Amino acid sequence: MTDDGSPLRNALKVAASALSADGMSFALAGSYALWVHGGPEPVHDVDLVVAESDVEQAVTTLRGAGFRIERPPENWLFKAVLGTALVDVLHRVNGSVVDREMIGAATVHEVLAVPMPVLSATTVFVQKLKSLNEHHCDYARLLPAARAVREQIDWTSVRSATGDNDFAAAFLFLADRLEIAGQP
């Protein structure tokens, strides 16, 4: 992973460096976490997770690092903007509170020359599949990522954690047919 000077990569490095320097517990999540594991690079935003109890400290830290903070009406994240780059900082994922246990399960990787905790491909895929619904069901973005990181995903755990979501079940059926995910 080389740094090509993109605004998203720069925002990721600045945010992770600032949070680390402040001693904050956080982890890289979402599509950038999948990128670290070998998936396609995202072009929209960077996702980080922090424990719900650490939100205000994260806001202060990122503001001090030069980010403009936005608080959207959703009560599960805040947005940190650096130039044109957006970093979503989530403290709830699919209605579940982010806790230190989730962050503690992340593995430290060197990302763009910055060591940072990164959620596992399995955890990210569970989160992505659980977010699927009738208003948000874009398999075209999930399939390339699933294909790229398929050997790093515990598909049995994914099936178990997403079994109550019909859209996730449909994705897993398609992934099985395309020989991306192993048959249950």
C-alpha positions in Angstrom: 0.0 0.0 0.0 1.7 3.1 -1.2 0.6 6.7 -0.5 -0.4 8.3 -3.8 -1.3 11.6 -2.1 -5.0 11.1 -2.3 -7.1 13.2 0.1 -8.7 10.1 1.6 -5.4 8.4 2.3 -4.1 11.6 3.8 -7.2 12.0 6.0 -6.8 8.4 7.1 -3.2 8.9 8.1 -3.8 12.2 9.9 -6.9 10.8 11.8 -5.1 7.6 12.9 -2.0 9.4 13.9 -3.9 11.9 15.9 -6.0 9.3 17.7 -3.0 7.1 18.4 -0.9 10.1 19.7 -3.8 10.9 22.1 -3.9 7.3 23.4 -7.4 6.7 22.0 -8.7 3.3 21.3 -10.1 3.1 17.8 -10.0 0.8 14.7 -10.1 1.2 11.0 -13.4 -0.2 9.8 -15.5 -0.4 6.6 -14.2 -0.6 3.1 -10.7 0.8 4.0 -10.4 -2.1 6.5 -11.2 -4.5 3.6 -8.6 -2.6 1.5 -6.0 -3.4 4.1 -6.9 -7.1 3.8 -6.7 -6.9 0.0 -10.0 -5.5 -1.2 -10.6 -2.7 -3.6 -9.7 0.8 -2.4 -12.8 2.9 -1.5 -13.3 6.3 -3.0 -16.1 7.8 -0.9 -14.9 7.9 2.8 -12.9 6.4 5.6 -14.6 4.6 8.4 -13.2 4.5 11.9 -14.9 3.1 15.1 -14.5 4.4 18.6 -16.1 3.3 21.8 -19.3 5.2 22.5 -17.8 6.4 25.7 -14.9 8.0 23.8 -16.8 10.0 21.3 -16.2 13.5 22.8 -12.5 12.8 23.3 -12.3 11.7 19.6 -14.1 14.9 18.5 -11.6 17.0 20.5 -8.6 15.1 19.2 -9.7 15.2 15.5 -10.7 18.9 15.8 -7.2 19.6 17.2 -5.7 17.8 14.2 -7.4 20.1 11.8 -10.6 18.3 11.0 -13.9 20.1 10.7 -16.4 18.2 12.8 -20.0 17.7 11.6 -22.7 16.1 13.7 -25.4 14.7 11.5 -28.9 13.9 12.8 -28.0 10.2 13.0 -27.0 9.4 16.5 -24.5 6.7 15.7 -21.6 8.7 14.2 -19.9 12.0 13.7 -18.1 13.2 10.5 -14.6 14.6 10.5 -13.7 16.5 7.3 -10.2 17.3 6.2 -10.2 19.3 3.0 -12.4 17.3 0.7 -12.0 14.0 2.5 -14.6 12.6 4.8 -13.9 10.4 7.8 -17.0 8.8 9.4 -16.3 8.0 13.1 -18.9 5.5 14.2 -19.7 4.6 17.8 -22.7 2.4 16.8 -22.8 -0.1 14.0 -26.1 -1.5 12.8 -27.7 -0.4 16.1 -25.0 -2.1 18.3 -22.8 0.0 20.5 -19.1 -0.1 19.7 -17.3 -1.2 22.7 -13.6 -1.7 23.7 -14.0 -5.4 23.1 -14.7 -4.9 19.4 -11.8 -2.5 19.1 -9.6 -4.8 21.2 -10.2 -7.6 18.7 -8.7 -5.6 15.9 -5.2 -6.4 14.7 -2.6 -3.8 14.2 -1.4 -3.3 10.6 0.9 -0.8 9.1 -1.4 1.2 6.9 0.3 3.9 4.7 3.3 3.7 7.1 1.0 4.3 10.2 0.4 1.4 12.6 -3.2 1.2 13.4 -5.8 -1.4 14.6 -7.9 -2.8 11.7 -11.1 -4.8 12.1 -11.0 -8.3 10.7 -12.4 -9.0 7.2 -15.0 -11.2 9.0 -16.2 -8.5 11.3 -16.4 -5.9 8.5 -18.4 -8.3 6.3 -20.8 -9.1 9.1 -21.3 -5.3 9.6 -21.8 -4.7 5.8 -24.2 -7.6 5.4 -26.2 -6.6 8.4 -26.7 -3.1 7.0 -28.4 -4.4 3.9 -32.1 -3.6 3.5 -34.6 -2.7 0.9 -33.2 0.9 0.6 -29.6 -0.1 0.7 -28.7 -3.3 -1.2 -25.7 -2.8 -3.4 -24.2 -6.2 -4.1 -22.1 -4.7 -6.9 -19.8 -3.1 -4.3 -19.7 -6.1 -2.0 -18.9 -8.8 -4.6 -15.5 -7.5 -5.6 -14.5 -7.1 -1.9 -15.8 -10.5 -1.0 -13.9 -12.1 -3.9 -10.7 -10.3 -2.9 -10.7 -11.2 0.8 -12.7 -14.5 0.7 -9.9 -16.6 2.2 -9.7 -14.2 5.2 -13.4 -14.5 6.0 -14.9 -17.0 8.4 -18.0 -17.6 6.3 -19.6 -19.8 9.0 -19.4 -16.9 11.4 -20.8 -14.5 8.8 -23.8 -16.8 8.1 -24.5 -17.2 11.8 -24.3 -13.5 12.6 -26.4 -12.4 9.6 -28.9 -15.2 9.5 -31.8 -12.9 10.4 -31.3 -10.6 7.4 -32.9 -11.8 4.1 -30.7 -9.5 2.1 -27.6 -10.9 3.6 -28.9 -14.4 2.9 -29.5 -13.5 -0.7 -25.9 -12.1 -0.9 -24.5 -15.3 0.6 -26.5 -17.4 -1.8 -25.1 -15.4 -4.7 -21.6 -15.6 -3.2 -22.0 -19.4 -3.0 -23.1 -19.7 -6.6 -20.1 -17.6 -7.7 -17.8 -19.8 -5.6 -16.7 -16.9 -3.5 -18.0 -18.2 -0.1 -17.8 -21.9 0.8 -21.1 -23.8 0.9 -22.5 -24.0 4.5 
